[in-house]
Amino acid sequence: MKIAFIGLGIMGRPMAAHLLDAGHELTVYDIAAIPENIAARAATAGSAKEAAAKSDIVILMVPDTPHVEAALFGENGAAEGLSKGNIVVDMSSISPLATKDFAKRINDLGCTYLDAPVSGGEVGAENASLTIMVGGPTDTFETVRPLFETMGKNITLVGGNGDGQTCKVANQIIVGLTIEAIAEALLFAGKAGADPARVREALLGGFASSRILELHGRRMVERTFDPGFRINLHQKDLNLALTGARELNMGLPNTATTQELFNVCAAHGHVGKDHSALILALEEMAGFSIE
Amino acid sequence: MKIAFIGLGIMGRPMAAHLLDAGHELTVYDIAAIPENIAARAATAGSAKEAAAKSDIVILMVPDTPHVEAALFGENGAAEGLSKGNIVVDMSSISPLATKDFAKRINDLGCTYLDAPVSGGEVGAENASLTIMVGGPTDTFETVRPLFETMGKNITLVGGNGDGQTCKVANQIIVGLTIEAIAEALLFAGKAGADPARVREALLGGFASSRILELHGRRMVERTFDPGFRINLHQKDLNLALTGARELNMGLPNTATTQELFNVCAAHGHVGKDHSALILALEEMAGFSIE
């Protein structure tokens, strides 16, 4: 299948490489320079429009909602290069509500749309072990599934357009708030005089156990905050949750407070650290560190 | 070993039964009537003092801090019946700070003290699969370990006196806040138009996964809120966290908000439901249910 791949950053580069490894013909486009290891094996285009015009499927992997809108519907955007029957697959993590609008506009051109955000980060992209949460029509999903399988492992059609992005937001709410929960628990334990490392170990066998307690709990105890998944990216994702919640007329109280704690991290220069460094905000507030 | 067992409620009854099954000689005391299946196999005492006087080890399993204080140091309390070298084991879930005081007062009598709260609930008590988090001296822990092994599976010496209770509070913070996180995520997903059941399934394979997403996420989707672990018990535990945090001069922002949400549940008559019914508070606030 002829594929246009738009966005070759930290995530897009290894994902495009997996598609090339599987023998697919790629035309790539990025507003920045194309990485050499991709440029050597793929055709390059001067615009998203040109890449789309040469392809059956357009995959996007860009930072946020405005970048998807520009790549699809901006001047020389992919929409101008689409032919009827083409498929647009947005693997970026963006607004679920904007996604429903983008999908409708793509449908109006006689094309189908999948929102297919991922979790697993750079490591998951490199190892082709991404979790992929998909929204869109079942037959389109089945057509694209072999491509997803070159990039990820846990691939689920969650529902219609927007539901993939909604699922990703739900994922980031749970991950962020679980990190915050573990930070409150370990800081409380440390301030009460217990050894946070031994508390974490005792809890690992019980009902409070999770991968997040295992990995991020260890990061908090061992003070290894090199990313990983950066706080400023998690801030972007919780912003999608909070903006979405406001548009939906509902409250997300602990998501809101967790975002505030990420803001406290930002105030102290920690936004480039791993999101487990959320504990630094609580430590600043308590005037006490478990270090 | 001769054991005094004080407190034969929902938890204490099956725990005492496991000790009897293992061949230990028990003298039991409760301010309420002794259950028949225990009374038929154990000696009964008219006070905690009398039970303690006949035993080497005194085990307590009562509701909260004041009950432990009364059973130990009240009129005809266990302290009056202790001999030098006896061991007091408090398996109730109570204040870590009060525990340090109780341990000191017991030490002053020439006895040793373990705080050994459990998690796993009624089912864990029945199945002898409780998680037991212990604080106290290592040699006392080793002496009592065979008794713990008749009642539980995941048994950890976390540190000195109070650290077992601190670990239990940390456990309840993580469990409560993870339930709240999942409730926010599934409610957001449902209000955004996705199917919360499919979102939960998609997330189970990824980094957001946990036993709590598996069990309590399913309860939220299937609306099965029969306890389980009752909201009013979790309110007690988060109160220990918040009271402790205030005494320690630190903030637990999401623990505080989660307690408020349990209070919203109470306002609507849900305190007897399983703690996964926390989602009902968010649903009341949003005027929307995922049911």
Interface residues (C-beta under 8 A of the other chain):
Chain A: P96 L97 S119 G120 T131 M133 G135 N154 T156 V158 G159 G160 G162 D163 T166 C167 V169 A170 N171 I173 I174 V175 G176 L177 T178 E180 A181 I182 E184 A185 L186 L187 F188 A189 K191 A192 G193 A194 D195 R198 V199 E201 A202 L203 G205 G206 F207 A208 S209 S210 R211 I212 L213 A241 G244 A245 L248 N249 M250 G251 L252 P253 N254 T255 T257 T258 E260 L261 L282 M285 A286 G287 F288
Chain B: P96 L97 S119 G120 T131 M133 G135 N154 T156 V158 G159 G160 G162 D163 T166 C167 V169 A170 N171 I173 I174 V175 G176 L177 T178 E180 A181 I182 E184 A185 L186 L187 F188 A189 K191 A192 G193 A194 D195 R198 V199 E201 A202 L203 G205 G206 F207 A208 S209 S210 R211 I212 L213 A241 G244 A245 L248 N249 M250 G251 L252 P253 N254 T255 T257 T258 E260 L261 L282 M285 A286 G287 F288
